[in-house]
Every structure is written in structure tokens, then in C-alpha cells.
Amino acid sequence: MQFAYHRSLGPMIGVLLGLAIVEMLVVHLVVVALVGPVAALVIGALDLALVGALAWLLRSFRRRPVTLVDGVLTLHAGYLQSIVVPVGQIAGLRATWDAAAIKDRRLLNLALIAWPNVVIDLAAPIALRRGRQVEAVAHKLDDPAAFHAAIAALSPRHGY
């Protein structure tokens, strides 16, 4: 079972990409006028790498959906970050959360620059690559109701 998030996160990253392109052009012109073409090429290359990375991230949202397959929930934020959660590790879904809960270091926010619409509490902490322990995962899914229904169908202890 797959759950998309590209319609929720894509527009915000698209706006950020557009702003980065405009910034790249303006900075390039200013640097050419003030410093010279060599500095403009260096800064332009850095800006172009940023624009390329944002475009790559935006395209990866469709390619890496959230999946629930064979007892494993895999949550992605494109190619940027992901976490694999065995279904037995899911303690439940939160009904409400606030800004303090989202900023907590023990919560992995895969919604990036959006406000999450799904928060999954874990039964035991899961270690990420750099040793950080997370006890909950937040995401912004296109159809949170379908996700809630799929988690609730796993067992009576999951869901709301």
C-alpha cells in the first residue's frame, strides 16, 4: 500500500525552487557588476547546485512514496530522509499535536517545511543513522484519512 505526499509538499518546495532561481539570477547580475565575472561564475555554480538539489528533491517526492508493505512502514521525505518502522513498533497515531511537540528532538519531522497532518508514536525509540533516537514521526500526506484507516486496520491497539 502506498501513500503519496507530493501534492502536499511539492507546491511549497516548488515555491522555494522558484525563489532560489530568482535569487540566483539577481545575485549573479549584482556580483558581475560589483566584483567581476570570475566571482560570478563561482557563486553561480554554487547557486546552480542548490537549484539542482531542490529540483532533485521535488522530483523524488513522486518516486519515493510512503509504503506499508509486509509489516513494514517506510516513511520517506523524497531522497532527503527516510525511516523504516516495523508495524509492531507503532504505538498509535496522535489525534492532536502542537508546535512544541513538532520541535521536539525526539520527533522526526518528514513534513519538511509544511505542517504535518500525521504523527506516529513509536512503542520504542528507533535510532537514525547519526545515532539520534526518535520516538515519533510526523509527515504531511496527501490522504491522511486513508493512512489512518490502514494503520487502524493493522490491529486494535493502533489507530486513534
BADOLO-908520 format. One record per residue: x, z, y of N, C-alpha, C in turn; residue number from 0; residue in one letter. Coordinates in nm, 4 decimals, padded with zeros to 6 digits. Layout:
BEGIN
+----------+----------+----------+----------+----------+----------+----------+----------+----------+-----+---------+
|      nc1 |      nc3 |      nc2 |     cac1 |     cac3 |     cac2 |      cc1 |      cc3 |      cc2 | num | residuo |
+----------+----------+----------+----------+----------+----------+----------+----------+----------+-----+---------+
|        X |        Z |        Y |        X |        Z |        Y |        X |        Z |        Y | NUM |       A |
...
+----------+----------+----------+----------+----------+----------+----------+----------+----------+-----+---------+
//
This chain:
BEGIN
+----------+----------+----------+----------+----------+----------+----------+----------+----------+-----+---------+
|      nc1 |      nc3 |      nc2 |     cac1 |     cac3 |     cac2 |      cc1 |      cc3 |      cc2 | num | residuo |
+----------+----------+----------+----------+----------+----------+----------+----------+----------+-----+---------+
|  00.0844 |  00.0000 | -00.1163 |  00.0000 |  00.0000 |  00.0000 |  00.0901 |  00.0000 |  00.1242 |   0 |       M |
|  00.0562 | -00.0848 |  00.2206 |  00.1368 | -00.0964 |  00.3418 |  00.0534 | -00.0602 |  00.4646 |   1 |       Q |
|  00.1216 | -00.0006 |  00.5608 |  00.0583 |  00.0378 |  00.6868 |  00.1448 | -00.0161 |  00.8007 |   2 |       F |
|  00.0856 | -00.1030 |  00.8809 |  00.1586 | -00.1673 |  00.9901 |  00.1661 | -00.0758 |  01.1120 |   3 |       A |
|  00.2657 | -00.1008 |  01.1942 |  00.2784 | -00.0292 |  01.3215 |  00.3264 | -00.1212 |  01.4322 |   4 |       Y |
|  00.3415 | -00.2512 |  01.4026 |  00.3949 | -00.3436 |  01.5026 |  00.2994 | -00.3653 |  01.6199 |   5 |       H |
|  00.1679 | -00.3557 |  01.5987 |  00.0743 | -00.3720 |  01.7102 |  00.0727 | -00.2498 |  01.8014 |   6 |       R |
|  00.1138 | -00.1354 |  01.7509 |  00.1176 | -00.0142 |  01.8321 |  00.2490 | -00.0001 |  01.9082 |   7 |       S |
|  00.3604 | -00.0278 |  01.8411 |  00.4910 | -00.0097 |  01.9041 |  00.5436 | -00.1368 |  01.9708 |   8 |       L |
|  00.5027 | -00.2517 |  01.9207 |  00.5545 | -00.3792 |  01.9704 |  00.5365 | -00.4025 |  02.1189 |   9 |       G |
|  00.4162 | -00.3813 |  02.1742 |  00.3991 | -00.4066 |  02.3181 |  00.4904 | -00.3220 |  02.4065 |  10 |       P |
|  00.5122 | -00.1967 |  02.3702 |  00.5978 | -00.1110 |  02.4531 |  00.7438 | -00.1541 |  02.4461 |  11 |       M |
|  00.7904 | -00.1889 |  02.3273 |  00.9277 | -00.2382 |  02.3140 |  00.9394 | -00.3756 |  02.3797 |  12 |       I |
|  00.8320 | -00.4560 |  02.3743 |  00.8315 | -00.5858 |  02.4418 |  00.8463 | -00.5723 |  02.5926 |  13 |       G |
|  00.7779 | -00.4744 |  02.6502 |  00.7922 | -00.4488 |  02.7945 |  00.9344 | -00.4048 |  02.8262 |  14 |       V |
|  00.9892 | -00.3172 |  02.7431 |  01.1275 | -00.2733 |  02.7617 |  01.2239 | -00.3917 |  02.7519 |  15 |       L |
|  01.1967 | -00.4828 |  02.6600 |  01.2788 | -00.6034 |  02.6457 |  01.2698 | -00.6905 |  02.7707 |  16 |       L |
|  01.1491 | -00.7083 |  02.8228 |  01.1320 | -00.7861 |  02.9458 |  01.2059 | -00.7244 |  03.0636 |  17 |       G |
|  01.1965 | -00.5929 |  03.0766 |  01.2692 | -00.5240 |  03.1841 |  01.4204 | -00.5386 |  03.1672 |  18 |       L |
|  01.4672 | -00.5337 |  03.0428 |  01.6104 | -00.5492 |  03.0176 |  01.6582 | -00.6893 |  03.0553 |  19 |       A |
|  01.5759 | -00.7898 |  03.0307 |  01.6131 | -00.9271 |  03.0673 |  01.6205 | -00.9421 |  03.2188 |  20 |       I |
|  01.5200 | -00.8886 |  03.2893 |  01.5209 | -00.8952 |  03.4357 |  01.6412 | -00.8199 |  03.4904 |  21 |       V |
|  01.6675 | -00.7013 |  03.4376 |  01.7832 | -00.6223 |  03.4812 |  01.9127 | -00.6983 |  03.4565 |  22 |       E |
|  01.9215 | -00.7639 |  03.3424 |  02.0426 | -00.8393 |  03.3094 |  02.0679 | -00.9507 |  03.4113 |  23 |       M |
|  01.9631 | -01.0224 |  03.4474 |  01.9793 | -01.1317 |  03.5434 |  02.0164 | -01.0806 |  03.6824 |  24 |       L |
|  01.9498 | -00.9748 |  03.7275 |  01.9778 | -00.9211 |  03.8608 |  02.1188 | -00.8629 |  03.8675 |  25 |       V |
|  02.1555 | -00.7829 |  03.7693 |  02.2900 | -00.7240 |  03.7682 |  02.3954 | -00.8330 |  03.7613 |  26 |       V |
|  02.3702 | -00.9373 |  03.6825 |  02.4667 | -01.0465 |  03.6709 |  02.4904 | -01.1129 |  03.8073 |  27 |       H |
|  02.3825 | -01.1400 |  03.8794 |  02.3975 | -01.2022 |  04.0112 |  02.4691 | -01.1105 |  04.1102 |  28 |       L |
|  02.4359 | -00.9825 |  04.1091 |  02.4996 | -00.8875 |  04.2008 |  02.6484 | -00.8737 |  04.1688 |  29 |       V |
|  02.6826 | -00.8638 |  04.0419 |  02.8233 | -00.8478 |  04.0030 |  02.9029 | -00.9727 |  04.0369 |  30 |       V |
|  02.8447 | -01.0909 |  04.0170 |  02.9136 | -01.2147 |  04.0549 |  02.9427 | -01.2146 |  04.2044 |  31 |       V |
|  02.8441 | -01.1725 |  04.2852 |  02.8609 | -01.1735 |  04.4310 |  02.9607 | -01.0688 |  04.4788 |  32 |       A |
|  02.9621 | -00.9508 |  04.4169 |  03.0456 | -00.8424 |  04.4660 |  03.1834 | -00.8346 |  04.4008 |  33 |       L |
|  03.1915 | -00.8576 |  04.2717 |  03.3170 | -00.8343 |  04.2005 |  03.3837 | -00.9642 |  04.1570 |  34 |       V |
|  03.3063 | -01.0538 |  04.1015 |  03.3624 | -01.1807 |  04.0567 |  03.3098 | -01.2205 |  03.9200 |  35 |       G |
|  03.3414 | -01.3415 |  03.8797 |  03.2855 | -01.3945 |  03.7560 |  03.3382 | -01.3281 |  03.6288 |  36 |       P |
|  03.4613 | -01.2784 |  03.6287 |  03.5156 | -01.2161 |  03.5076 |  03.4397 | -01.0865 |  03.4752 |  37 |       V |
|  03.4201 | -01.0039 |  03.5755 |  03.3447 | -00.8800 |  03.5551 |  03.1998 | -00.9117 |  03.5174 |  38 |       A |
|  03.1445 | -01.0171 |  03.5772 |  03.0069 | -01.0555 |  03.5452 |  02.9951 | -01.0993 |  03.3995 |  39 |       A |
|  03.0970 | -01.1652 |  03.3474 |  03.0941 | -01.2065 |  03.2065 |  03.0986 | -01.0856 |  03.1132 |  40 |       L |
|  03.1808 | -00.9881 |  03.1468 |  03.1905 | -00.8678 |  03.0635 |  03.0582 | -00.7907 |  03.0645 |  41 |       V |
|  03.0052 | -00.7661 |  03.1821 |  02.8788 | -00.6930 |  03.1928 |  02.7644 | -00.7752 |  03.1331 |  42 |       I |
|  02.7687 | -00.9064 |  03.1534 |  02.6674 | -00.9941 |  03.0953 |  02.6685 | -00.9900 |  02.9436 |  43 |       G |
|  02.7872 | -00.9827 |  02.8843 |  02.7976 | -00.9747 |  02.7385 |  02.7374 | -00.8429 |  02.6872 |  44 |       A |
|  02.7630 | -00.7339 |  02.7583 |  02.7042 | -00.6051 |  02.7195 |  02.5517 | -00.6082 |  02.7319 |  45 |       L |
|  02.5029 | -00.6645 |  02.8416 |  02.3579 | -00.6743 |  02.8610 |  02.2943 | -00.7649 |  02.7561 |  46 |       D |
|  02.3613 | -00.8744 |  02.7238 |  02.3089 | -00.9657 |  02.6232 |  02.3023 | -00.8988 |  02.4852 |  47 |       L |
|  02.4005 | -00.8143 |  02.4559 |  02.3982 | -00.7400 |  02.3295 |  02.2789 | -00.6439 |  02.3269 |  48 |       A |
|  02.2497 | -00.5789 |  02.4380 |  02.1342 | -00.4898 |  02.4459 |  02.0042 | -00.5670 |  02.4278 |  49 |       L |
|  01.9913 | -00.6784 |  02.4929 |  01.8709 | -00.7606 |  02.4807 |  01.8554 | -00.8091 |  02.3363 |  50 |       V |
|  01.9646 | -00.8499 |  02.2763 |  01.9603 | -00.8926 |  02.1364 |  01.9184 | -00.7802 |  02.0433 |  51 |       G |
|  01.9691 | -00.6601 |  02.0677 |  01.9330 | -00.5452 |  01.9844 |  01.7851 | -00.5109 |  01.9995 |  52 |       A |
|  01.7314 | -00.5169 |  02.1206 |  01.5890 | -00.4893 |  02.1406 |  01.5024 | -00.5964 |  02.0738 |  53 |       L |
|  01.5432 | -00.7226 |  02.0826 |  01.4687 | -00.8296 |  02.0158 |  01.4739 | -00.8117 |  01.8642 |  54 |       A |
|  01.5893 | -00.7734 |  01.8118 |  01.6063 | -00.7481 |  01.6685 |  01.5160 | -00.6331 |  01.6242 |  55 |       W |
|  01.5106 | -00.5266 |  01.7032 |  01.4248 | -00.4129 |  01.6718 |  01.2776 | -00.4536 |  01.6736 |  56 |       L |
|  01.2380 | -00.5295 |  01.7731 |  01.0996 | -00.5741 |  01.7851 |  01.0581 | -00.6584 |  01.6653 |  57 |       L |
|  01.1438 | -00.7473 |  01.6208 |  01.1134 | -00.8315 |  01.5041 |  01.1091 | -00.7504 |  01.3749 |  58 |       R |
|  01.1860 | -00.6437 |  01.3688 |  01.1926 | -00.5654 |  01.2449 |  01.0668 | -00.4827 |  01.2203 |  59 |       S |
|  00.9829 | -00.4621 |  01.3213 |  00.8612 | -00.3836 |  01.3025 |  00.7688 | -00.4483 |  01.2000 |  60 |       F |
|  00.7563 | -00.5800 |  01.2020 |  00.6714 | -00.6503 |  01.1051 |  00.7347 | -00.6538 |  00.9665 |  61 |       R |
|  00.8651 | -00.6629 |  00.9632 |  00.9356 | -00.6776 |  00.8358 |  00.9456 | -00.5485 |  00.7557 |  62 |       R |
|  00.9351 | -00.4351 |  00.8230 |  00.9509 | -00.3057 |  00.7550 |  00.8317 | -00.2143 |  00.7834 |  63 |       R |
|  00.7181 | -00.2402 |  00.7186 |  00.6024 | -00.1527 |  00.7394 |  00.6209 | -00.0193 |  00.6673 |  64 |       P |
|  00.5352 |  00.0742 |  00.6990 |  00.5292 |  00.1999 |  00.6255 |  00.4662 |  00.1678 |  00.4907 |  65 |       V |
|  00.5271 |  00.2165 |  00.3826 |  00.4754 |  00.1854 |  00.2494 |  00.4486 |  00.3123 |  00.1701 |  66 |       T |
|  00.3490 |  00.3042 |  00.0848 |  00.3150 |  00.4102 | -00.0095 |  00.3056 |  00.3438 | -00.1459 |  67 |       L |
|  00.4163 |  00.3518 | -00.2216 |  00.4269 |  00.2817 | -00.3488 |  00.4888 |  00.3739 | -00.4532 |  68 |       V |
|  00.4279 |  00.3789 | -00.5701 |  00.4811 |  00.4534 | -00.6846 |  00.5167 |  00.5983 | -00.6512 |  69 |       D |
|  00.4319 |  00.6652 | -00.5779 |  00.4536 |  00.8056 | -00.5482 |  00.5592 |  00.8334 | -00.4429 |  70 |       G |
|  00.5946 |  00.7315 | -00.3649 |  00.6954 |  00.7482 | -00.2604 |  00.6421 |  00.6899 | -00.1300 |  71 |       V |
|  00.6436 |  00.7702 | -00.0260 |  00.6056 |  00.7264 |  00.1079 |  00.7336 |  00.6950 |  00.1842 |  72 |       L |
|  00.7462 |  00.5700 |  00.2276 |  00.8631 |  00.5285 |  00.3049 |  00.8175 |  00.4962 |  00.4461 |  73 |       T |
|  00.8680 |  00.5732 |  00.5414 |  00.8321 |  00.5552 |  00.6810 |  00.9493 |  00.4902 |  00.7538 |  74 |       L |
|  00.9207 |  00.3818 |  00.8248 |  01.0237 |  00.3081 |  00.8979 |  00.9913 |  00.3054 |  01.0468 |  75 |       H |
|  01.0947 |  00.2931 |  01.1265 |  01.0834 |  00.2563 |  01.2674 |  01.1674 |  00.1302 |  01.2823 |  76 |       A |
|  01.1203 |  00.0213 |  01.2226 |  01.1971 | -00.1013 |  01.2160 |  01.3251 | -00.0770 |  01.1390 |  77 |       G |
|  01.4328 | -00.1403 |  01.1820 |  01.5630 | -00.1178 |  01.1210 |  01.6344 |  00.0020 |  01.1833 |  78 |       Y |
|  01.5739 |  00.0624 |  01.2833 |  01.6380 |  00.1707 |  01.3566 |  01.6518 |  00.2977 |  01.2733 |  79 |       L |
|  01.5449 |  00.3382 |  01.2069 |  01.5489 |  00.4613 |  01.1299 |  01.4387 |  00.4582 |  01.0248 |  80 |       Q |
|  01.4623 |  00.5274 |  00.9139 |  01.3606 |  00.5390 |  00.8104 |  01.3814 |  00.6692 |  00.7341 |  81 |       S |
|  01.2775 |  00.7093 |  00.6631 |  01.2845 |  00.8287 |  00.5799 |  01.1975 |  00.8049 |  00.4569 |  82 |       I |
|  01.2465 |  00.8501 |  00.3432 |  01.1752 |  00.8379 |  00.2174 |  01.1228 |  00.9771 |  00.1804 |  83 |       V |
|  00.9915 |  00.9857 |  00.1596 |  00.9278 |  01.1127 |  00.1291 |  00.8543 |  01.1000 | -00.0043 |  84 |       V |
|  00.8971 |  01.1724 | -00.1056 |  00.8179 |  01.1738 | -00.2289 |  00.6804 |  01.2345 | -00.2006 |  85 |       P |
|  00.5784 |  01.1819 | -00.2664 |  00.4422 |  01.2273 | -00.2407 |  00.4278 |  01.3780 | -00.2625 |  86 |       V |
|  00.5013 |  01.4341 | -00.3567 |  00.4957 |  01.5779 | -00.3808 |  00.5491 |  01.6611 | -00.2661 |  87 |       G |
|  00.6249 |  01.6000 | -00.1775 |  00.6807 |  01.6696 | -00.0612 |  00.5840 |  01.6765 |  00.0561 |  88 |       Q |
|  00.4734 |  01.6023 |  00.0486 |  00.3781 |  01.6001 |  00.1598 |  00.2900 |  01.7242 |  00.1523 |  89 |       I |
|  00.3018 |  01.8093 |  00.2540 |  00.2196 |  01.9306 |  00.2594 |  00.0821 |  01.9000 |  00.3173 |  90 |       A |
|  00.0731 |  01.8010 |  00.4035 | -00.0546 |  01.7638 |  00.4642 | -00.0339 |  01.6915 |  00.5953 |  91 |       G |
| -00.1428 |  01.6528 |  00.6556 | -00.1409 |  01.5844 |  00.7848 | -00.1946 |  01.6790 |  00.8910 |  92 |       L |
| -00.1288 |  01.6826 |  01.0036 | -00.1743 |  01.7683 |  01.1138 | -00.2945 |  01.7056 |  01.1813 |  93 |       R |
| -00.3873 |  01.7896 |  01.2189 | -00.5049 |  01.7432 |  01.2923 | -00.4747 |  01.7344 |  01.4419 |  94 |       A |
| -00.3898 |  01.8245 |  01.4925 | -00.3553 |  01.8253 |  01.6350 | -00.2073 |  01.8582 |  01.6510 |  95 |       T |
| -00.1527 |  01.8154 |  01.7642 | -00.0146 |  01.8482 |  01.7999 |  00.0004 |  01.8308 |  01.9498 |  96 |       W |
|  00.1024 |  01.8953 |  02.0035 |  00.1268 |  01.8884 |  02.1475 |  00.2690 |  01.8381 |  02.1726 |  97 |       D |
|  00.3052 |  01.8290 |  02.2984 |  00.4366 |  01.7766 |  02.3359 |  00.5494 |  01.8639 |  02.2820 |  98 |       A |
|  00.5295 |  01.9946 |  02.2797 |  00.6333 |  02.0846 |  02.2281 |  00.6587 |  02.0573 |  02.0799 |  99 |       A |
|  00.5534 |  02.0310 |  02.0046 |  00.5698 |  02.0012 |  01.8618 |  00.6434 |  01.8701 |  01.8415 | 100 |       A |
|  00.6169 |  01.7708 |  01.9241 |  00.6826 |  01.6401 |  01.9114 |  00.8299 |  01.6492 |  01.9505 | 101 |       I |
|  00.8646 |  01.7353 |  02.0459 |  01.0035 |  01.7507 |  02.0891 |  01.0862 |  01.8389 |  01.9967 | 102 |       K |
|  01.0222 |  01.9082 |  01.9059 |  01.0913 |  01.9981 |  01.8132 |  01.1929 |  01.9198 |  01.7299 | 103 |       D |
|  01.3135 |  01.9718 |  01.7155 |  01.4207 |  01.9051 |  01.6399 |  01.3890 |  01.8949 |  01.4914 | 104 |       R |
|  01.2980 |  01.9774 |  01.4437 |  01.2625 |  01.9732 |  01.3019 |  01.1597 |  01.8648 |  01.2713 | 105 |       R |
|  01.1155 |  01.7907 |  01.3737 |  01.0213 |  01.6816 |  01.3574 |  01.0930 |  01.5505 |  01.3857 | 106 |       L |
|  01.0814 |  01.4554 |  01.2944 |  01.1385 |  01.3216 |  01.3131 |  01.0307 |  01.2343 |  01.3756 | 107 |       L |
|  01.0546 |  01.1881 |  01.4977 |  00.9564 |  01.1080 |  01.5701 |  00.9902 |  00.9606 |  01.5540 | 108 |       N |
|  00.9189 |  00.8921 |  01.4646 |  00.9386 |  00.7494 |  01.4430 |  00.8496 |  00.6648 |  01.5328 | 109 |       L |
|  00.7743 |  00.7279 |  01.6211 |  00.6896 |  00.6555 |  01.7151 |  00.7713 |  00.5994 |  01.8314 | 110 |       A |
|  00.8989 |  00.6365 |  01.8391 |  00.9917 |  00.5900 |  01.9422 |  00.9397 |  00.6244 |  02.0808 | 111 |       L |
|  00.8934 |  00.5263 |  02.1587 |  00.8519 |  00.5542 |  02.2968 |  00.7010 |  00.5691 |  02.3104 | 112 |       I |
|  00.6285 |  00.5706 |  02.1990 |  00.4830 |  00.5860 |  02.2018 |  00.4449 |  00.7294 |  02.1622 | 113 |       A |
|  00.3219 |  00.7662 |  02.1921 |  00.2701 |  00.8955 |  02.1482 |  00.2210 |  00.8786 |  02.0047 | 114 |       W |
|  00.2678 |  00.9609 |  01.9115 |  00.2295 |  00.9423 |  01.7708 |  00.0809 |  00.9694 |  01.7464 | 115 |       P |
|  00.0268 |  00.9009 |  01.6445 | -00.1114 |  00.9262 |  01.6051 | -00.1198 |  00.9824 |  01.4627 | 116 |       N |
| -00.0045 |  01.0027 |  01.3993 |  00.0028 |  01.0613 |  01.2657 |  00.1207 |  01.1572 |  01.2621 | 117 |       V |
|  00.0981 |  01.2799 |  01.2158 |  00.2070 |  01.3756 |  01.1944 |  00.1932 |  01.4291 |  01.0526 | 118 |       V |
|  00.2986 |  01.4114 |  00.9746 |  00.3003 |  01.4521 |  00.8344 |  00.3865 |  01.5760 |  00.8217 | 119 |       I |
|  00.3305 |  01.6833 |  00.7710 |  00.4071 |  01.8052 |  00.7433 |  00.4637 |  01.7958 |  00.6026 | 120 |       D |
|  00.5877 |  01.8395 |  00.5873 |  00.6548 |  01.8340 |  00.4581 |  00.6556 |  01.9721 |  00.3934 | 121 |       L |
|  00.6482 |  01.9746 |  00.2611 |  00.6486 |  02.1012 |  00.1875 |  00.7845 |  02.1690 |  00.1951 | 122 |       A |
|  00.8900 |  02.0897 |  00.1931 |  01.0268 |  02.1412 |  00.2050 |  01.1040 |  02.0470 |  00.2966 | 123 |       A |
|  01.2025 |  02.0967 |  00.3686 |  01.2792 |  02.0102 |  00.4588 |  01.3510 |  01.8974 |  00.3832 | 124 |       P |
|  01.3614 |  01.7848 |  00.4506 |  01.4351 |  01.6697 |  00.3970 |  01.5544 |  01.6467 |  00.4885 | 125 |       I |
|  01.6709 |  01.6276 |  00.4278 |  01.7933 |  01.6044 |  00.5047 |  01.8060 |  01.4566 |  00.5387 | 126 |       A |
|  01.8369 |  01.4288 |  00.6642 |  01.8652 |  01.2926 |  00.7070 |  02.0133 |  01.2641 |  00.6865 | 127 |       L |
|  02.0557 |  01.1441 |  00.7205 |  02.1946 |  01.1023 |  00.6971 |  02.2980 |  01.1934 |  00.7607 | 128 |       R |
|  02.2728 |  01.2378 |  00.8788 |  02.3725 |  01.3186 |  00.9505 |  02.3550 |  01.4681 |  00.9277 | 129 |       R |
|  02.2793 |  01.5048 |  00.8263 |  02.2629 |  01.6447 |  00.7931 |  02.1483 |  01.7155 |  00.8624 | 130 |       G |
|  02.0808 |  01.6487 |  00.9530 |  01.9669 |  01.7090 |  01.0222 |  01.8529 |  01.7300 |  00.9220 | 131 |       R |
|  01.7924 |  01.8466 |  00.9265 |  01.6806 |  01.8803 |  00.8389 |  01.5493 |  01.8580 |  00.9139 | 132 |       Q |
|  01.4574 |  01.7837 |  00.8541 |  01.3271 |  01.7624 |  00.9174 |  01.2178 |  01.8236 |  00.8303 | 133 |       V |
|  01.1217 |  01.8842 |  00.8973 |  01.0092 |  01.9480 |  00.8294 |  00.8786 |  01.8741 |  00.8533 | 134 |       E |
|  00.8813 |  01.7734 |  00.9416 |  00.7624 |  01.6936 |  00.9712 |  00.8076 |  01.5567 |  01.0219 | 135 |       A |
|  00.7191 |  01.4593 |  01.0088 |  00.7476 |  01.3231 |  01.0539 |  00.6277 |  01.2751 |  01.1342 | 136 |       V |
|  00.6538 |  01.2189 |  01.2521 |  00.5488 |  01.1636 |  01.3368 |  00.5653 |  01.0124 |  01.3441 | 137 |       A |
|  00.4521 |  00.9414 |  01.3528 |  00.4571 |  00.7954 |  01.3624 |  00.3342 |  00.7465 |  01.4388 | 138 |       H |
|  00.3428 |  00.6241 |  01.4873 |  00.2315 |  00.5581 |  01.5572 |  00.1915 |  00.4379 |  01.4726 | 139 |       K |
|  00.0872 |  00.4531 |  01.3922 |  00.0418 |  00.3475 |  01.3029 | -00.0733 |  00.2696 |  01.3658 | 140 |       L |
| -00.0880 |  00.1439 |  01.3242 | -00.1960 |  00.0611 |  01.3758 | -00.3324 |  00.1094 |  01.3268 | 141 |       D |
| -00.3400 |  00.1575 |  01.2034 | -00.4658 |  00.2045 |  01.1456 | -00.4458 |  00.3444 |  01.0871 | 142 |       D |
| -00.4465 |  00.4469 |  01.1724 | -00.4228 |  00.5822 |  01.1211 | -00.5323 |  00.6308 |  01.0262 | 143 |       P |
| -00.6545 |  00.5822 |  01.0424 | -00.7633 |  00.6258 |  00.9540 | -00.7378 |  00.5821 |  00.8095 | 144 |       A |
| -00.6883 |  00.4608 |  00.7899 | -00.6559 |  00.4132 |  00.6546 | -00.5419 |  00.4948 |  00.5953 | 145 |       A |
| -00.4452 |  00.5304 |  00.6784 | -00.3339 |  00.6126 |  00.6311 | -00.3831 |  00.7514 |  00.5903 | 146 |       F |
| -00.4660 |  00.8113 |  00.6730 | -00.5222 |  00.9435 |  00.6405 | -00.5998 |  00.9371 |  00.5091 | 147 |       H |
| -00.6776 |  00.8302 |  00.4908 | -00.7555 |  00.8159 |  00.3677 | -00.6649 |  00.8008 |  00.2461 | 148 |       A |
| -00.5566 |  00.7253 |  00.2603 | -00.4635 |  00.7065 |  00.1486 | -00.3935 |  00.8371 |  00.1122 | 149 |       A |
| -00.3539 |  00.9150 |  00.2118 | -00.2885 |  01.0437 |  00.1844 | -00.3885 |  01.1420 |  00.1247 | 150 |       I |
| -00.5107 |  01.1445 |  00.1771 | -00.6127 |  01.2354 |  00.1250 | -00.6489 |  01.2011 | -00.0192 | 151 |       A |
| -00.6387 |  01.0739 | -00.0559 | -00.6721 |  01.0317 | -00.1922 | -00.5642 |  01.0696 | -00.2931 | 152 |       A |
| -00.4468 |  01.1090 | -00.2468 | -00.3380 |  01.1433 | -00.3382 | -00.3713 |  01.2662 | -00.4214 | 153 |       L |
| -00.4171 |  01.3704 | -00.3555 | -00.4576 |  01.4930 | -00.4251 | -00.5375 |  01.5785 | -00.3285 | 154 |       S |
| -00.6117 |  01.6750 | -00.3809 | -00.6942 |  01.7594 | -00.2916 | -00.6130 |  01.8397 | -00.1904 | 155 |       P |
| -00.4864 |  01.8705 | -00.2163 | -00.4110 |  01.9536 | -00.1218 | -00.3586 |  01.8744 | -00.0037 | 156 |       R |
| -00.3646 |  01.7412 | -00.0096 | -00.3203 |  01.6582 |  00.1026 | -00.4378 |  01.6283 |  00.1924 | 157 |       H |
| -00.4114 |  01.5611 |  00.3019 | -00.5160 |  01.5245 |  00.3954 | -00.5199 |  01.6172 |  00.5142 | 158 |       G |
| -00.6373 |  01.6424 |  00.5660 | -00.6512 |  01.7250 |  00.6852 | -00.6397 |  01.8672 |  00.6442 | 159 |       Y |
+----------+----------+----------+----------+----------+----------+----------+----------+----------+-----+---------+
//
